[in-house]
Amino acid sequence: MQLFRSPSLRQMLTVPYVVLVLLLAGAIGGLSYSAGRTAVDTLSNQLLSEMVYRIAQAAERHVLGAEAVLETAFPGGVPAPARIEDDFDNLRTRFWLATSVHREPNNYAYYGDRNGQFFGLWRHSETAAELRLRRTGSGARTIYRFSGIAGELKDPVHEKRVFEPRERPWFKSGQTSTARVWTSVYVDFRTEELVATLARRVNNAQGEFQGVVATDLSLQRVNDFLRSLQLTANGIAYVVEKDGNLIGSSRGPHLRKDAAGGNVRMNVAASEDPLVVASYREIEKLLLTATDPSQPRTVVFETGGGQQVEAAYACIQDAAGLDWIIVVAVPRSDFLLGVAENFRRTLVLALLASLMTIVIGLVVLSVVARDLKQLASAARSVGNGDLSATFDVARGDEIGDLAKSFRAMQTRLLSDRLTGLANREAFLRRVEDRLAQQQVLAEPHPFAVLFIDLNDFKHINDSFGHDIGDKVLQEMAQRMLTGLRSRDVVARYAGDEFVVMLDAVHNRHDAESARSNLEQLLHAPLAAIDSVARGAAAGAAVGLAMYPENGEDVESLVQYADADMYRRKQARKPGRAGWAE
């Protein structure tokens, strides 16, 4: 079995260009992918860092707002009253102003003292608010509605559930701390949203502990902000505490339902989002060695499924105990989607270009190959002896030049160089073709073969030289061409012998008439030697063979005509008058 074969012309003219197009497209696509990947890596690093920074800023605005609320409600150095009633108007004014500092989200400021009294102001809008009061150390609170900073308290409503401020986590945290302190994040029982409370101890005029002022920070704002971020299709941003409890996420829940149907906090470990679990696990390890966790940092890691992820993270910390981690994680495939798509488009275009190259190449080659096939077939025919092989190639390019050269070669092979007539080989081929035509005709179409031998040609050569002899041959050849029809064939057979095929004659009488006319034409004085032998004429003996009566093949017809010529030459009396030097 032959494993390697020489490539065809079609393959040689097509495959290299296809390979070149593919290599060029691959190189361009590879360079484009590499450059795009480098640029995307740089931009994605900056993008994630900026995203983390934006989230940190938004969270810090919440935190700073809570500090300002406490400072406005109970400015430093202002002692707490022994009873709320003793400083009621001042408390109301300051708490109104406090809830005006950052009404979104710090719209609630409240105070509880060691005696169990409670004062809280909740802002519903710019003008509408409610006041929650517990004037004694026992019982439920009373809620009043009012409008404006000094509006009349009206529509009192007594809560059914007893609210004991001294038992609340914010009160206990503020009581035991000498500075501001954040309570643990919890789920508010009314809104079922995550809330963080900032509390601060307040002393009386004697410097003794009197109560705790606090404000709630709704973390739903943080979650809403995260969900408003424009991330990639598979990217995620979330805020989490050091213990892994989620505060908010750009997608998916950050709370879960307990057995009673209420909301409870969700830990990262319980998240159904594998990107959240994998990114927090990776960043938790990095935070152990971080020198300045407040600065955004980026990291690239691989998930258990082999997916590469780029993440940015930073911590928010303050003196009150706040310690949150902000994380933005995006699969690298999201960033490289455009680059990969561009690479795929480049490959598709390369394939299309290759197909177009193949199609165009095949179209061009079909034209070229058709002409080359004709030339090759003609060359094989010439090699096999058929010098008259025909082909139809008319082009103005190199193949056209080759066709012209081939035709010129055929002409030289089929022509007599001296006289310009057909040569012996060409004549025999034409007669054979004529005989082949007879085989397909229903009725015979006779034709004739003439064999011509010039008279005393040897004497002309001996007397006047070969140059004059050549001119005589050329002159006699031209007489034959002018004396015969265009469809008849005149050829130089050998030396001073010529043959003619009368392509179509009705009978022997027509052939005899043609022979007689030709003999008269050849007997006229020769212009080639008229200057030295005026009125000299060579003349010729012409033999005749008719098809099919004198022969049915070319050899028989030529032999018969040759014999007939010889008989006529013998019957003629020789005479050389006018030929002497």
Summary of the structure (lengths in Angstrom):
residues: 581
radius of gyration: 58.6
end to end distance: 77.3
largest distance: 174.1
contacts: 1771
relative contact order: 0.08
helix: 46%
strand: 22%
